[in-house]
Amino acid sequence: MTLLHTILYFIVAISILVVIHEYGHFWVARRMGVKVLRFSVGFGKPLFELKDRHGTAYSVAPIPLGGYVKMLDSREAPVPDHLADQDFNQKSPWARIAIAAAGPLANFIFAILVYWALFIGGTTSLIPVISGVDQGTPAAAAGFLPGDEILSVDSEPTTSWQDVSWQLLGHIGESLTLPVEVRGENGQERTLQLTLKRYLADADQPEPITGLGLVPRLPEPGLTIQDVLPESAAAAAGLRAGDELVSLNGDALTSWRDWVDGVRAAAGQEILVGVLRNGEPVSVLATPRAVELESGETVGQIGVTAQSPEIPDAWLRESYPGPLRSLQLGIEKTGQMIVFTLEASWKMLSGELPVKNLSGPISIAKVAGDSASGGLLAFAGFLALLSVSLGVFNLLPVPILDGGHIVFYSAELIRGRPLPESVQIAAVKMGMFLLLMLMSVAFYNDISRL
């Protein structure tokens, strides 16, 4: 995935979600009798625009980090008498609350529809069976054994590794004991007590499964190289996609694990790699680059990936819910994402999670590119998740966000008159300061991950 493709998919993802969010505001504003002056995707001077019969200008601007719907508003400019009934500021507080809430609601509805489509098309997931347990980890202390199938986490059923991940991620940063129900290879079920202490709180990129010391059951990859990363030690040495790894420093390789362990142990040291290339034996000298992990350990990395092995059908679980059940699952999934986003936001505010977990546009662009390379379904799932995050973020009670406007209009509804202008101005300034701080932290986190 090139940088250009990553940027392109980021622009596509953000543009789709901006159109959905702003269309929510637009649609409800029109139904409430408010005149919409402009519907813009992006910020800055419009690259092009067109107008409809209602006088609304639809434009695309060059800065693809958001968009807006500009409505007729007497607080911003004088409104002619013949348009007074279309003035946003003259509508009831209830109408203005509905318009403000419509954008986030549109994001949630979009997520529900995407998940509904994904579920109705059928899902195939990997059954959560453990192949190994690392010693000295929370999983080992809880009593997990190779061959165990995870049936539930904290009393919530888990039919796939994705279910397990989401249940665990809901407790990120927490210290508690979770009941985990498993079924052993002998068919007997038992309940384990998994003790977590500030679970993954300090991880830059949390890995909920392996972070516990669990090794999911996966087919062992072969010894054929799938890809060679550009500008890697493997590329510099002349290794190629399609090469079959045969030996390392004269010792025969029997598994991909042998290869990984040998490379990790040879940080900065020259190694002799024997491969079969088009059926012919070839010897290559390579020097794995020394990389320091978060734990302080230095390991070798060479920059090749293995061909993905075929997963046995017996290891997979298929589900084909009907239209109504898929809709229910879509609503449940969206609700789960909303709760998770709110909980994670609260944990960062309360200090349970460090702010280094906050991501900005660079991280979003990378995930957009990665998900797009995984196909249309993966990209659609990413869009649904990002749509939920956008909806929740905009509902935060911060002035200049939709949630802040809802707070202002709710206060007016209770008081019978708007909040004093001086209070609103001060709140907006504070909101802008908070957002700038938030964006600065997110950009810093993005850059530090590069």
Buried (B, 14 or more C-beta within 10 A) or exposed (E): EEEEEBBBBBBBBBBBBBBBBBBBBBBBBBEBEBBBBBBBBBEEEBEEEEEEEEEBBBBBBEEBBBBBBBBBBEEEEEBEEEEEEBBBBBBEBEBBBBBBBBBBBBBBBBBBBBBBBBBBEEBEBBBBBBBBBBEEBBBBBBBBBEBBBBBBBBEEEBBBBEBBBBBBBBBBBBEEEBEBBBBBEEEEEEEBEBEBEEBBBEBEEBEBBEBBBBBBBBEEBBBBBEBBEEEBBBBBBBBBEBBBBBBBEEEEBEEBEBBBEBBBEBBEEEBEBBBBBEEEEBEBEBBBBEEEEEEEEEBBBBBBBBBEEEEEEEEEEEBEBEEEBBBBBBBEBBBBBBEBBEBBBEBBEEEBBBBBBBBBBBBBBBBBBBBBEEEEBEBBBBBBBBBBBBBBBBBBBBBBBBBBBBBBBBBBEEEEEBBEEEEBEEBBEBBEEBBEEBBEBBBBBBEEBE
